Amino acid sequence: MFEGLTEGLSNIGAAAGEAVQQAQQQAAAAAGAAANAAQGAISEAQTAVANASAAAAGAANGAVAQAQQAAQQAAAQAGAAAQGALGQANQAMDAARSAANDMAQNALAQANNALTDASQQAGAAAQNALAQAQSAVNTAQNQAKAIADGALAAATGALENAMATAEQAAQSAIDNAMGMVDNAMGMLEDGVGNALAAANNAIDQAQEQLRDAATNALQQARSAVIDNARGALGQVAAALDALPTSFPNLPVDFPASDCPYVNRLRDELARRAAQANNALGNAVGALNDIAGPMLDQASNALDQANGLADQALGAMDDAMGALDQAQATANGAAQQALGAARTAVQQAQQAVREQAGAAIAQAKDAVNGMKQQAQDAAQGAIGDAMAAVDSAQQQAGDAAGQAIAGAQAAAAQAQQQVNQAAQQGLAQANQAAQQAQQALSGAAQGALNNAQNAAQAAATQAGDAAQGAIASAQSSIGQASAAAGQAAQGAVGAAQSAVAGAAGAMGNAAQSLGNLFG
């Protein structure tokens, strides 16, 4: 019976040690598998974030490049349309000036013919011819003025249409560029949002796998150690319960004999039976005094191991909470980066719109000012021409009267003077009209150049601002992904350390059991 008790006590350490080794191996394998799964999930999440960020940045850069190209094409088309309108206006002014010159030449020819006829006639016929010549000159003068005014109005209308076309084209190009930039920002936000969602999902799955694996490993190890230890302790308790409290009563009362040897044998047997009973009582007491505290110590050690396992699970929960906080911080940083990029792009768009609007307004003011100057110069030239014709007509009338009163020679001289004065007036009118036309064309060309330069500068500024915002968003996303990866690495390390600490605590408890009962 004592040999069975000793064997049961010695088997406690071996069974507990074997159970703890198995539990430690299972816990280490589960922790390694969970750590590998977490590492893979974190790497996949970081790769997904990097791929999504690169794809969104490429799409945004392509959209910005298309927007810049569209703005430049629109500016070039607006410039070509304005150039065509200016060409048509110049042609209309050239045609009007040529028609006015032809009309004036015809009127002068008619006046010369009338003056020639008047110089050859006398009296009332000469006066009638002079009146007809003056009427013809007035008619030609009115026709030339009307043609010049019509040509000037046509040129002004053509220039206004060209400016309106250029303004509409520039505004449409700016709107298209801003729309493409908005689409690029939307694509960037969608790509980053999808990448963050994939990363968060992967990290959540890694957390769940790590928590489940560590929890299962600790629970299996704790159950195995406790069950084996309880089983061994139950065997010891059963062995203790099976011990007898005393030997059976020995037959020490022998019949009295007269033989001294028989009496001595009877006394010796009685003494040895009493010693055996006393030794058995002492052994039972000693076993109860030693095994009881040893069982209590073993139970306390198992309770401590169980508490350490609970602490390990609590540490793993704290690590998971830290990982959740790091994940939330990374998501917040990514959202802030997107907000900053969106604000920067909106500010750049607003600045581009304001600068483009100011440039277009300046161009319109410059063109309107030069147009007014050209109109004033043309009206002044037409007025000077009309005054020159009126003066020539007056001189012709005076010369004709003197010719009629005096002689044909005076009439011929007056006719020559009229022709010279009319030719000078026409030359001055043509020169003034050409100067006005050149000034108007130069002003319109300068305004178109300014508008094109402003549109190209606005497109370039919008592209640069969008590129800067995209680069800033990529950098912020990379930093957030790195922070989330580092936090996840720290949480995995903390969980592995907690599992290793719990397994070590169970090993210590099993070693304590082995030392007690070995």
C-alpha positions as a printed NumPy array, in Angstrom:
array([[   0.   ,    0.   ,    0.   ],
       [   2.838,    2.453,    0.848],
       [   4.557,    1.559,   -2.391],
       [   1.386,    2.497,   -4.396],
       [   1.147,    5.801,   -2.547],
       [   4.796,    6.624,   -3.257],
       [   4.408,    5.649,   -6.89 ],
       [   1.284,    7.878,   -7.244],
       [   3.086,   10.816,   -5.657],
       [   6.137,   10.416,   -7.934],
       [   3.975,   10.232,  -11.052],
       [   2.482,   13.681,  -10.401],
       [   5.652,   15.564,  -11.489],
       [   6.125,   13.436,  -14.625],
       [   2.469,   13.767,  -15.721],
       [   2.389,   17.51 ,  -15.022],
       [   5.74 ,   18.038,  -16.78 ],
       [   4.596,   16.117,  -19.842],
       [   1.277,   17.987,  -19.949],
       [   3.047,   21.333,  -19.58 ],
       [   5.516,   20.466,  -22.341],
       [   2.69 ,   19.51 ,  -24.667],
       [   0.776,   22.663,  -23.721],
       [   3.892,   24.803,  -24.228],
       [   4.506,   23.253,  -27.64 ],
       [   0.87 ,   23.775,  -28.619],
       [   0.912,   27.354,  -27.315],
       [   4.193,   28.109,  -29.136],
       [   2.857,   26.589,  -32.378],
       [  -0.45 ,   28.463,  -32.083],
       [   1.322,   31.733,  -31.248],
       [   3.729,   31.248,  -34.167],
       [   0.868,   30.48 ,  -36.57 ],
       [  -1.123,   33.459,  -35.308],
       [   1.936,   35.716,  -35.543],
       [   2.634,   34.525,  -39.095],
       [  -1.01 ,   35.086,  -40.029],
       [  -0.907,   38.561,  -38.487],
       [   2.375,   39.373,  -40.272],
       [   0.906,   38.215,  -43.597],
       [  -2.28 ,   40.205,  -43.051],
       [  -0.303,   43.327,  -42.122],
       [   1.975,   42.927,  -45.169],
       [  -1.06 ,   42.412,  -47.437],
       [  -2.754,   45.469,  -45.948],
       [   0.348,   47.635,  -46.423],
       [   0.763,   46.317,  -49.983],
       [  -2.922,   47.01 ,  -50.721],
       [  -2.578,   50.559,  -49.365],
       [   0.579,   51.172,  -51.424],
       [  -0.988,   49.737,  -54.618],
       [  -4.208,   51.709,  -54.159],
       [  -2.288,   54.908,  -53.438],
       [  -0.073,   54.415,  -56.519],
       [  -3.095,   53.643,  -58.733],
       [  -5.038,   56.652,  -57.431],
       [  -1.999,   58.921,  -57.857],
       [  -1.46 ,   57.658,  -61.437],
       [  -5.097,   58.238,  -62.314],
       [  -5.023,   61.695,  -60.73 ],
       [  -1.816,   62.618,  -62.566],
       [  -3.337,   61.436,  -65.848],
       [  -6.479,   63.462,  -65.226],
       [  -4.415,   66.562,  -64.383],
       [  -2.336,   66.123,  -67.547],
       [  -5.515,   65.745,  -69.623],
       [  -6.97 ,   68.851,  -67.967],
       [  -3.832,   70.879,  -68.774],
       [  -3.809,   69.613,  -72.354],
       [  -7.53 ,   70.401,  -72.749],
       [  -7.011,   73.928,  -71.362],
       [  -4.103,   74.552,  -73.747],
       [  -6.097,   73.223,  -76.713],
       [  -9.076,   75.383,  -75.769],
       [  -6.825,   78.449,  -75.478],
       [  -5.292,   77.668,  -78.878],
       [  -8.769,   77.214,  -80.431],
       [  -9.985,   80.459,  -78.875],
       [  -6.881,   82.251,  -80.197],
       [  -7.435,   80.794,  -83.68 ],
       [ -11.097,   81.849,  -83.635],
       [ -10.167,   85.35 ,  -82.488],
       [  -7.447,   85.55 ,  -85.16 ],
       [ -10.02 ,   84.584,  -87.803],
       [ -12.446,   87.209,  -86.524],
       [  -9.681,   89.848,  -86.598],
       [  -8.822,   88.823,  -90.142],
       [ -12.458,   89.177,  -91.181],
       [ -12.647,   92.571,  -89.465],
       [  -9.494,   93.76 ,  -91.233],
       [ -10.857,   92.526,  -94.567],
       [ -14.158,   94.309,  -93.931],
       [ -12.338,   97.556,  -93.063],
       [ -10.093,   97.226,  -96.157],
       [ -13.154,   96.615,  -98.346],
       [ -14.969,   99.591,  -96.789],
       [ -11.951,  101.866,  -97.208],
       [ -11.522,  100.731, -100.846],
       [ -15.216,  101.282, -101.548],
       [ -15.057,  104.724,  -99.947],
       [ -12.009,  105.596, -102.051],
       [ -13.774,  104.402, -105.211],
       [ -16.868,  106.408, -104.351],
       [ -14.799,  109.491, -103.606],
       [ -12.842,  109.081, -106.866],
       [ -16.088,  108.7  , -108.803],
       [ -17.494,  111.751, -107.076],
       [ -14.342,  113.739, -107.904],
       [ -14.495,  112.541, -111.492],
       [ -18.128,  113.59 , -111.719],
       [ -17.267,  116.919, -110.113],
       [ -14.391,  117.444, -112.565],
       [ -16.663,  116.617, -115.471],
       [ -19.298,  118.952, -114.099],
       [ -16.713,  121.694, -113.548],
       [ -15.36 ,  121.136, -117.041],
       [ -18.841,  121.401, -118.469],
       [ -19.504,  124.441, -116.307],
       [ -16.315,  126.123, -117.435],
       [ -17.359,  125.657, -121.038],
       [ -20.805,  127.028, -120.512],
       [ -21.931,  130.337, -119.217],
       [ -24.656,  131.869, -117.138],
       [ -27.365,  129.704, -115.74 ],
       [ -25.971,  126.54 , -117.346],
       [ -22.705,  126.991, -115.438],
       [ -24.589,  127.56 , -112.18 ],
       [ -26.688,  124.457, -112.787],
       [ -23.587,  122.422, -113.537],
       [ -21.93 ,  123.742, -110.389],
       [ -25.019,  122.863, -108.347],
       [ -25.062,  119.38 , -109.875],
       [ -21.359,  118.994, -109.079],
       [ -21.941,  120.052, -105.49 ],
       [ -24.893,  117.691, -105.209],
       [ -22.826,  114.85 , -106.637],
       [ -20.001,  115.594, -104.227],
       [ -22.456,  115.687, -101.3  ],
       [ -24.009,  112.418, -102.389],
       [ -20.586,  110.783, -102.71 ],
       [ -19.568,  112.223,  -99.386],
       [ -22.666,  110.839,  -97.667],
       [ -22.199,  107.46 ,  -99.307],
       [ -18.524,  107.307,  -98.298],
       [ -19.398,  108.263,  -94.722],
       [ -22.163,  105.667,  -94.56 ],
       [ -19.847,  102.986,  -95.95 ],
       [ -17.089,  103.936,  -93.503],
       [ -19.531,  103.907,  -90.6  ],
       [ -20.885,  100.5  ,  -91.688],
       [ -17.386,   99.091,  -92.037],
       [ -16.427,  100.441,  -88.616],
       [ -19.589,   98.975,  -87.075],
       [ -18.934,   95.599,  -88.766],
       [ -15.336,   95.598,  -87.543],
       [ -16.478,   96.486,  -84.017],
       [ -19.119,   93.737,  -84.061],
       [ -16.625,   91.208,  -85.375],
       [ -14.149,   92.165,  -82.649],
       [ -16.837,   91.883,  -79.951],
       [ -17.866,   88.463,  -81.28 ],
       [ -14.222,   87.393,  -81.298],
       [ -13.772,   88.551,  -77.693],
       [ -16.988,   86.806,  -76.613],
       [ -15.888,   83.601,  -78.378],
       [ -12.448,   83.776,  -76.778],
       [ -13.956,   84.413,  -73.332],
       [ -16.406,   81.519,  -73.682],
       [ -13.647,   79.199,  -74.897],
       [ -11.331,   80.206,  -72.035],
       [ -14.1  ,   79.821,  -69.45 ],
       [ -15.088,   76.427,  -70.888],
       [ -11.453,   75.3  ,  -70.826],
       [ -11.095,   76.413,  -67.204],
       [ -14.342,   74.628,  -66.238],
       [ -13.199,   71.443,  -67.997],
       [  -9.813,   71.622,  -66.259],
       [ -11.435,   72.154,  -62.855],
       [ -13.84 ,   69.269,  -63.507],
       [ -10.953,   66.958,  -64.396],
       [  -9.116,   68.014,  -61.232],
       [ -12.287,   67.271,  -59.205],
       [ -12.554,   63.856,  -60.876],
       [  -8.888,   63.186,  -60.06 ],
       [  -9.449,   64.087,  -56.4  ],
       [ -12.548,   61.864,  -56.322],
       [ -10.573,   58.952,  -57.772],
       [  -7.798,   59.553,  -55.23 ],
       [ -10.271,   59.647,  -52.32 ],
       [ -12.031,   56.466,  -53.531],
       [  -8.731,   54.625,  -53.961],
       [  -7.456,   55.661,  -50.544],
       [ -10.795,   54.802,  -48.906],
       [ -10.824,   51.338,  -50.509],
       [  -7.203,   50.757,  -49.494],
       [  -7.891,   51.816,  -45.898],
       [ -10.97 ,   49.593,  -45.776],
       [  -8.952,   46.619,  -47.066],
       [  -6.147,   47.336,  -44.591],
       [  -8.567,   47.659,  -41.668],
       [ -10.305,   44.439,  -42.644],
       [  -6.982,   42.59 ,  -42.905],
       [  -5.818,   43.944,  -39.525],
       [  -9.154,   42.995,  -37.919],
       [  -8.875,   39.468,  -39.3  ],
       [  -5.278,   39.219,  -38.042],
       [  -6.387,   40.409,  -34.595],
       [  -9.211,   37.882,  -34.501],
       [  -6.928,   35.038,  -35.582],
       [  -4.247,   36.011,  -33.078],
       [  -6.747,   36.362,  -30.232],
       [  -8.454,   33.042,  -31.034],
       [  -5.167,   31.148,  -31.424],
       [  -3.622,   32.545,  -28.229],
       [  -6.828,   32.025,  -26.221],
       [  -7.264,   28.451,  -27.422],
       [  -3.608,   27.63 ,  -26.762],
       [  -3.701,   29.022,  -23.222],
       [  -6.999,   27.358,  -22.431],
       [  -5.799,   23.979,  -23.738],
       [  -2.507,   24.247,  -21.83 ],
       [  -4.235,   25.282,  -18.621],
       [  -6.861,   22.549,  -18.932],
       [  -4.235,   19.895,  -19.641],
       [  -2.036,   20.882,  -16.682],
       [  -4.922,   21.248,  -14.244],
       [  -6.617,   18.002,  -15.346],
       [  -3.404,   15.985,  -15.078],
       [  -2.499,   17.528,  -11.729],
       [  -6.018,   17.016,  -10.366],
       [  -5.935,   13.414,  -11.534],
       [  -2.594,   12.749,   -9.843],
       [  -3.72 ,   14.464,   -6.647],
       [  -6.899,   12.438,   -6.711],
       [  -4.835,    9.257,   -6.861],
       [  -2.803,   10.43 ,   -3.847],
       [  -5.976,   11.285,   -1.923],
       [  -7.463,    7.882,   -2.756],
       [  -4.25 ,    6.176,   -1.59 ],
       [  -4.358,    8.127,    1.674],
       [  -7.991,    7.268,    2.207],
       [  -7.193,    3.586,    1.662],
       [  -4.577,    3.461,    4.473],
       [  -5.74 ,    1.505,    7.58 ],
       [  -5.835,    3.292,   10.848],
       [  -4.507,    0.245,   12.832],
       [  -3.429,   -3.374,   12.461],
       [  -5.887,   -6.116,   13.338],
       [  -5.839,   -7.337,   16.882],
       [  -3.168,   -9.933,   17.198],
       [  -3.748,  -12.992,   19.353],
       [  -1.364,  -12.078,   22.113],
       [  -3.285,  -13.688,   24.948],
       [  -1.8  ,  -17.132,   25.117],
       [  -2.682,  -19.701,   27.777],
       [  -0.597,  -19.584,   30.88 ],
       [   2.201,  -22.033,   30.971],
       [   4.684,  -23.063,   33.441],
       [   7.342,  -22.984,   30.806],
       [   9.417,  -19.828,   31.066],
       [  10.223,  -19.891,   27.326],
       [   6.571,  -19.903,   26.403],
       [   5.907,  -16.998,   28.769],
       [   8.806,  -15.   ,   27.268],
       [   7.541,  -15.662,   23.727],
       [   4.082,  -14.492,   24.717],
       [   5.43 ,  -11.275,   26.273],
       [   7.642,  -10.571,   23.214],
       [   4.717,  -10.994,   20.798],
       [   2.549,   -8.643,   22.862],
       [   5.328,   -6.012,   22.984],
       [   5.923,   -6.199,   19.208],
       [   2.21 ,   -5.948,   18.443],
       [   1.985,   -2.804,   20.569],
       [   5.049,   -1.318,   18.767],
       [   3.513,   -2.114,   15.356],
       [   0.27 ,   -0.36 ,   16.308],
       [   2.184,    2.658,   17.586],
       [   4.358,    2.796,   14.393],
       [   1.272,    2.584,   12.152],
       [  -0.418,    5.431,   14.022],
       [   2.712,    7.556,   13.778],
       [   3.024,    6.853,    9.986],
       [  -0.605,    7.764,    9.344],
       [  -0.243,   11.018,   11.302],
       [   2.999,   11.895,    9.552],
       [   1.449,   11.226,    6.122],
       [  -1.575,   13.35 ,    6.979],
       [   0.65 ,   16.165,    8.303],
       [   2.934,   16.114,    5.188],
       [   0.596,   15.167,    2.325],
       [  -2.113,   17.629,    3.352],
       [   0.09 ,   20.764,    3.117],
       [   1.739,   19.355,    0.001],
       [  -1.659,   18.95 ,   -1.654],
       [  -2.597,   22.482,   -0.583],
       [   0.681,   23.841,   -2.024],
       [   0.075,   21.993,   -5.274],
       [  -3.46 ,   23.413,   -5.491],
       [  -2.137,   26.91 ,   -4.744],
       [   0.519,   26.516,   -7.464],
       [  -2.171,   25.453,   -9.953],
       [  -4.33 ,   28.416,   -8.916],
       [  -1.341,   30.753,   -9.431],
       [  -0.711,   29.254,  -12.882],
       [  -4.372,   29.75 ,  -13.69 ],
       [  -4.135,   33.384,  -12.534],
       [  -1.028,   33.929,  -14.65 ],
       [  -2.876,   32.522,  -17.657],
       [  -5.694,   34.989,  -16.985],
       [  -3.113,   37.784,  -16.738],
       [  -1.625,   36.658,  -20.061],
       [  -5.076,   36.796,  -21.662],
       [  -5.588,   40.258,  -20.137],
       [  -2.213,   41.408,  -21.513],
       [  -3.188,   40.097,  -24.941],
       [  -6.491,   42.008,  -24.713],
       [  -4.53 ,   45.162,  -23.804],
       [  -2.267,   44.573,  -26.821],
       [  -5.333,   44.177,  -29.059],
       [  -6.717,   47.433,  -27.622],
       [  -3.432,   49.209,  -28.37 ],
       [  -3.553,   47.829,  -31.931],
       [  -7.137,   49.107,  -32.32 ],
       [  -6.063,   52.545,  -31.073],
       [  -3.098,   52.598,  -33.476],
       [  -5.41 ,   51.539,  -36.302],
       [  -7.865,   54.333,  -35.431],
       [  -4.967,   56.823,  -35.28 ],
       [  -3.736,   55.716,  -38.712],
       [  -7.23 ,   56.021,  -40.183],
       [  -7.61 ,   59.489,  -38.667],
       [  -4.236,   60.555,  -40.074],
       [  -5.203,   59.302,  -43.543],
       [  -8.542,   61.148,  -43.384],
       [  -6.776,   64.341,  -42.262],
       [  -4.294,   63.984,  -45.127],
       [  -7.148,   63.602,  -47.617],
       [  -8.92 ,   66.626,  -46.107],
       [  -5.758,   68.714,  -46.37 ],
       [  -5.233,   67.621,  -49.979],
       [  -8.864,   68.389,  -50.833],
       [  -8.593,   71.854,  -49.212],
       [  -5.347,   72.588,  -51.087],
       [  -6.876,   71.586,  -54.435],
       [ -10.001,   73.681,  -53.761],
       [  -7.872,   76.697,  -52.839],
       [  -5.777,   76.23 ,  -55.983],
       [  -8.948,   75.946,  -58.096],
       [ -10.362,   79.114,  -56.539],
       [  -7.086,   80.97 ,  -57.12 ],
       [  -6.975,   79.798,  -60.748],
       [ -10.563,   80.875,  -61.345],
       [  -9.934,   84.304,  -59.8  ],
       [  -6.707,   84.85 ,  -61.756],
       [  -8.281,   83.679,  -65.017],
       [ -11.317,   85.923,  -64.426],
       [  -9.07 ,   88.917,  -63.662],
       [  -6.973,   88.256,  -66.777],
       [ -10.07 ,   87.954,  -68.973],
       [ -11.516,   91.156,  -67.45 ],
       [  -8.235,   93.012,  -68.054],
       [  -8.124,   91.755,  -71.629],
       [ -11.728,   92.874,  -72.197],
       [ -11.018,   96.3  ,  -70.692],
       [  -7.905,   96.7  ,  -72.828],
       [  -9.758,   95.666,  -75.997],
       [ -12.692,   97.949,  -75.187],
       [ -10.324,  100.854,  -74.555],
       [  -8.414,  100.304,  -77.78 ],
       [ -11.697,   99.768,  -79.645],
       [ -13.005,  103.098,  -78.363],
       [  -9.722,  104.782,  -79.345],
       [  -9.879,  103.198,  -82.798],
       [ -13.518,  104.277,  -83.224],
       [ -12.654,  107.809,  -82.12 ],
       [  -9.669,  107.88 ,  -84.472],
       [ -11.785,  106.546,  -87.373],
       [ -14.591,  109.027,  -86.67 ],
       [ -12.02 ,  111.814,  -86.486],
       [ -10.463,  110.688,  -89.761],
       [ -13.888,  110.506,  -91.421],
       [ -14.748,  113.95 ,  -90.035],
       [ -11.441,  115.361,  -91.284],
       [ -12.046,  113.805,  -94.687],
       [ -15.568,  115.206,  -94.827],
       [ -14.291,  118.63 ,  -93.747],
       [ -11.568,  118.459,  -96.393],
       [ -14.167,  117.546,  -99.029],
       [ -16.465,  120.338,  -97.829],
       [ -13.591,  122.79 ,  -97.941],
       [ -12.621,  121.6  , -101.391],
       [ -16.249,  121.812, -102.44 ],
       [ -16.458,  125.351, -101.087],
       [ -13.252,  126.263, -102.8  ],
       [ -14.524,  124.648, -105.96 ],
       [ -17.751,  126.654, -105.729],
       [ -15.829,  129.839, -105.145],
       [ -13.39 ,  128.998, -107.879],
       [ -16.239,  128.123, -110.218],
       [ -17.956,  131.456, -109.499],
       [ -14.735,  133.276, -110.133],
       [ -14.188,  131.202, -113.268],
       [ -17.663,  131.966, -114.502],
       [ -17.212,  135.655, -113.75 ],
       [ -13.632,  135.828, -115.013],
       [ -12.287,  133.285, -117.407],
       [ -11.86 ,  129.642, -118.263],
       [  -8.244,  129.69 , -117.052],
       [  -9.294,  130.556, -113.515],
       [ -11.877,  127.734, -113.648],
       [  -9.244,  125.252, -114.782],
       [  -6.893,  126.398, -112.014],
       [  -9.688,  126.092, -109.46 ],
       [ -10.546,  122.637, -110.776],
       [  -6.91 ,  121.591, -110.327],
       [  -6.903,  122.974, -106.8  ],
       [ -10.12 ,  121.1  , -106.036],
       [  -8.618,  117.867, -107.32 ],
       [  -5.456,  118.376, -105.277],
       [  -7.402,  119.246, -102.146],
       [  -9.74 ,  116.268, -102.62 ],
       [  -6.801,  113.921, -103.209],
       [  -5.068,  115.205, -100.075],
       [  -8.281,  114.773,  -98.069],
       [  -8.727,  111.239,  -99.368],
       [  -5.068,  110.427,  -98.591],
       [  -5.464,  111.763,  -95.069],
       [  -8.684,  109.804,  -94.615],
       [  -7.015,  106.605,  -95.893],
       [  -3.999,  107.147,  -93.639],
       [  -6.192,  107.81 ,  -90.596],
       [  -8.321,  104.746,  -91.374],
       [  -5.202,  102.563,  -91.744],
       [  -3.768,  103.884,  -88.481],
       [  -7.051,  103.199,  -86.706],
       [  -7.209,   99.723,  -88.241],
       [  -3.603,   98.965,  -87.177],
       [  -4.249,  100.275,  -83.667],
       [  -7.425,   98.202,  -83.386],
       [  -5.686,   95.055,  -84.675],
       [  -2.712,   95.583,  -82.357],
       [  -4.964,   96.072,  -79.336],
       [  -7.028,   93.009,  -80.17 ],
       [  -3.876,   90.93 ,  -80.798],
       [  -2.378,   92.037,  -77.468],
       [  -5.607,   91.238,  -75.633],
       [  -5.761,   87.792,  -77.245],
       [  -2.142,   87.12 ,  -76.321],
       [  -2.821,   88.197,  -72.733],
       [  -5.902,   85.961,  -72.565],
       [  -4.007,   82.961,  -73.949],
       [  -1.094,   83.533,  -71.567],
       [  -3.487,   83.877,  -68.63 ],
       [  -5.339,   80.653,  -69.576],
       [  -2.079,   78.716,  -69.967],
       [  -0.719,   80.102,  -66.687],
       [  -3.965,   79.178,  -64.924],
       [  -3.825,   75.623,  -66.31 ],
       [  -0.185,   75.301,  -65.251],
       [  -0.92 ,   76.585,  -61.725],
       [  -3.894,   74.228,  -61.371],
       [  -1.757,   71.29 ,  -62.502],
       [   1.057,   72.192,  -60.102],
       [  -1.365,   72.576,  -57.201],
       [  -3.022,   69.245,  -58.005],
       [   0.384,   67.526,  -58.283],
       [   1.43 ,   68.947,  -54.894],
       [  -1.82 ,   67.85 ,  -53.28 ],
       [  -1.491,   64.327,  -54.735],
       [   2.123,   64.046,  -53.51 ],
       [   1.102,   65.267,  -50.035],
       [  -1.758,   62.753,  -49.891],
       [   0.561,   59.893,  -50.942],
       [   3.099,   60.867,  -48.258],
       [   0.405,   61.036,  -45.555],
       [  -1.033,   57.673,  -46.61 ],
       [   2.441,   56.096,  -46.522],
       [   3.06 ,   57.483,  -43.035],
       [  -0.33 ,   56.238,  -41.805],
       [   0.298,   52.77 ,  -43.283],
       [   3.757,   52.609,  -41.664],
       [   2.306,   53.68 ,  -38.29 ],
       [  -0.428,   51.028,  -38.504],
       [   2.173,   48.384,  -39.447],
       [   4.413,   49.322,  -36.518],
       [   1.474,   49.269,  -34.098],
       [   0.395,   45.871,  -35.396],
       [   3.978,   44.556,  -35.069],
       [   4.089,   45.784,  -31.451],
       [   0.72 ,   44.182,  -30.664],
       [   1.799,   40.84 ,  -32.173],
       [   5.034,   40.939,  -30.15 ],
       [   3.131,   41.771,  -26.961],
       [   0.685,   38.903,  -27.563],
       [   3.555,   36.467,  -28.21 ],
       [   5.289,   37.631,  -25.03 ],
       [   2.049,   37.162,  -23.052],
       [   1.603,   33.611,  -24.407],
       [   5.243,   32.773,  -23.627],
       [   4.856,   34.175,  -20.069],
       [   1.716,   32.113,  -19.473],
       [   3.413,   28.949,  -20.774],
       [   6.448,   29.647,  -18.54 ],
       [   4.178,   30.129,  -15.525],
       [   2.51 ,   26.777,  -16.194],
       [   5.958,   25.176,  -16.519],
       [   6.963,   26.611,  -13.159],
       [   3.782,   25.269,  -11.572],
       [   4.414,   21.814,  -13.03 ],
       [   8.032,   21.917,  -11.832],
       [   6.811,   22.828,   -8.335],
       [   4.509,   19.788,   -8.387],
       [   7.405,   17.592,   -9.518],
       [   9.615,   18.909,   -6.737],
       [   6.931,   18.261,   -4.14 ],
       [   6.048,   14.699,   -5.15 ],
       [   9.212,   13.557,   -6.943]])
